[in-house]
């Protein structure tokens, strides 16, 4: 058990377990989606937000949120490209992003793993909002009023990766309801190796009509 404290208050806890790899054991993995284009085919996310903010008909609040996102991305050490949303055979939708670090100060395995854990939290709850058509700044009942992570788990299956190279993050939400949502995510190297799996539960809500 690892506990994180800030200003004398316990604010976060983590449970960690470790395994010595057994390379002679049988193996299987969920395959990387083959209908997603290479990262070079998709635009930079900063430009996407600025184009959306310039569209006519959106509210001032939404425009300011989009521009704030664009400014945040400009100084962010991680490059993200949205590949899109893709329907699955069982009626769900997978959201797919490409991600990579703009620079990596060290290739130490422990450091890379910590950074991958951070990457596994990027954009993951947005899949919950999209699954139920909730959007910030939209009109009721599709207005996203709040979204927050409650717990996050990551399983690491391969430590042979370079985060300055593109990583595909595939996310799907199997359930949203009663103010909660679950997301299941898979992280692949560009050569289709599944290196980590992430699960996150979040609290989410839509704006309610006022009577």
C-alpha positions in Angstrom: 0.0 0.0 0.0 1.3 3.4 -1.0 -0.2 6.6 0.5 0.1 10.1 -0.9 -0.1 13.1 1.5 -0.5 16.8 0.7 -0.5 19.6 3.3 -0.9 17.0 6.1 -3.9 15.3 4.4 -4.1 11.8 3.0 -5.4 12.4 -0.5 -4.6 9.3 -2.5 -3.7 5.6 -2.1 -2.3 2.9 -4.4 -2.0 -0.8 -4.2 0.9 -2.3 -6.2 1.9 -5.8 -7.0 4.8 -7.2 -8.9 5.6 -10.4 -10.8 8.7 -11.9 -12.2 8.0 -12.5 -15.9 7.5 -16.2 -17.0 8.4 -16.1 -20.7 7.7 -19.8 -21.4 4.0 -19.5 -20.6 1.1 -19.5 -23.1 0.0 -16.0 -24.3 -3.0 -14.2 -25.8 -4.1 -10.6 -26.2 -6.9 -8.4 -27.6 -5.7 -7.4 -31.0 -5.0 -3.9 -32.0 -7.8 -2.3 -34.2 -6.8 -2.6 -37.8 -9.3 0.1 -39.1 -7.4 3.0 -37.5 -5.0 5.0 -39.7 -1.4 5.8 -38.8 -0.9 8.9 -36.6 0.4 10.9 -39.4 -3.0 10.8 -41.0 -4.6 12.8 -38.2 -4.4 16.5 -37.3 -2.7 18.0 -34.2 -5.2 18.3 -31.4 -4.5 22.0 -30.7 -5.5 22.9 -34.2 -8.7 20.8 -33.9 -9.8 22.7 -30.8 -9.1 26.1 -32.5 -11.1 25.1 -35.5 -14.0 24.0 -33.3 -13.9 27.3 -31.4 -14.1 29.2 -34.7 -17.3 27.5 -35.8 -20.5 29.6 -35.9 -23.4 28.8 -33.6 -21.5 27.5 -30.5 -22.0 29.2 -27.2 -19.5 31.6 -25.7 -18.9 29.3 -22.8 -18.1 26.4 -25.2 -15.8 28.6 -27.3 -13.8 29.7 -24.2 -13.5 26.0 -23.0 -12.2 25.0 -26.5 -9.7 27.8 -26.6 -8.5 27.0 -23.1 -8.0 23.4 -24.2 -6.0 24.6 -27.2 -3.7 26.8 -25.0 -3.2 24.0 -22.5 -2.2 21.6 -25.3 0.4 24.0 -26.7 2.5 23.8 -23.6 1.7 20.1 -22.8 4.7 17.7 -23.0 2.5 15.1 -24.6 1.3 15.1 -28.2 -2.2 13.7 -28.7 -4.0 13.0 -32.0 -7.7 11.9 -32.1 -8.3 9.0 -34.4 -12.0 8.9 -33.9 -14.8 6.7 -32.6 -15.3 3.2 -34.1 -18.4 0.9 -33.6 -17.7 -2.6 -32.3 -19.5 -5.8 -33.2 -21.4 -5.8 -29.8 -22.9 -2.4 -30.3 -20.4 -0.4 -28.2 -18.1 2.4 -29.5 -14.3 2.4 -29.2 -12.6 5.8 -28.9 -9.0 5.8 -30.2 -6.2 8.3 -29.6 -2.5 8.3 -30.7 -0.2 9.7 -28.0 3.6 10.3 -27.6 5.9 12.3 -25.5 7.6 15.3 -27.1 10.8 14.5 -25.2 11.9 11.8 -22.7 14.5 12.8 -20.1 15.4 9.2 -19.4 14.7 5.7 -20.7 14.8 4.2 -17.2 12.2 1.4 -17.1 10.6 2.5 -13.8 10.3 6.1 -15.1 8.8 5.0 -18.4 6.3 2.8 -16.6 5.2 5.8 -14.3 4.8 8.0 -17.4 2.7 5.3 -19.1 0.5 5.1 -16.0 0.0 8.9 -16.4 -0.8 8.5 -20.1 -3.4 5.9 -19.3 -5.4 8.5 -17.4 -5.5 11.0 -20.4 -8.9 11.5 -22.0 -10.2 8.2 -20.5 -13.4 9.5 -18.9 -14.3 11.4 -22.0 -15.4 8.0 -23.3 -18.0 7.8 -20.6 -19.4 11.2 -21.6 -19.5 10.3 -25.3 -21.2 7.0 -24.6 -24.3 8.9 -23.3 -23.9 12.0 -25.5 -22.9 14.4 -22.8 -21.0 17.5 -24.0 -19.7 20.5 -22.0 -21.7 23.7 -22.9 -24.5 21.8 -24.6 -28.2 22.4 -23.9 -30.0 20.4 -21.3 -30.3 17.3 -21.2 -27.0 16.7 -23.1 -25.0 19.2 -21.0 -22.1 17.6 -19.1 -22.3 19.1 -15.7 -19.4 17.3 -14.0 -17.0 14.4 -14.5 -14.3 13.1 -12.1 -12.2 10.1 -11.7 -12.9 7.8 -8.7 -10.4 5.0 -9.1 -7.9 3.9 -11.7 -6.2 0.6 -12.2 -3.3 -0.3 -14.7 -1.9 -3.6 -15.6 1.5 -3.6 -17.3 2.4 -6.5 -19.6 5.5 -5.3 -21.5 8.3 -2.9 -20.5 9.9 -2.8 -24.0 8.4 0.5 -25.3 9.6 4.0 -26.2 7.1 6.8 -25.3 8.6 9.2 -27.8 7.1 6.8 -30.4 3.4 6.8 -31.0 1.2 4.8 -28.6 -2.4 3.9 -29.5 -4.9 4.2 -26.7 -8.2 2.3 -27.3 -11.1 3.0 -24.9 -14.6 1.6 -24.5 -17.3 2.2 -21.9 -19.3 -1.0 -21.1 -21.6 0.8 -18.7 -22.8 4.3 -17.7 -25.6 4.9 -15.2 -26.7 6.3 -11.9 -24.0 8.9 -11.9 -21.2 6.5 -12.5 -19.3 5.2 -15.6 -16.7 2.6 -16.3 -14.0 2.7 -19.0 -11.7 -0.1 -20.2 -8.6 1.0 -22.1 -5.8 -0.8 -24.0 -2.4 0.7 -24.9 -0.5 -0.6 -27.9 2.9 0.2 -29.4 2.8 1.1 -33.1 3.9 -2.4 -34.0 0.7 -3.7 -32.4 2.0 -5.0 -29.0 -0.4 -4.6 -26.1 1.7 -3.2 -23.4 -0.8 -2.1 -20.8 -4.5 -2.3 -19.8 -6.3 0.4 -17.8 -9.7 0.5 -16.1 -11.2 3.6 -14.6 -14.5 4.4 -12.7 -15.7 7.9 -12.8 -18.5 10.1 -11.4 -20.4 11.8 -14.2 -23.6 13.8 -14.5 -25.7 15.6 -17.0 -27.5 18.9 -16.3 -31.0 18.4 -15.1 -34.0 20.4 -16.2 -35.2 23.0 -13.7 -38.9 23.1 -12.9 
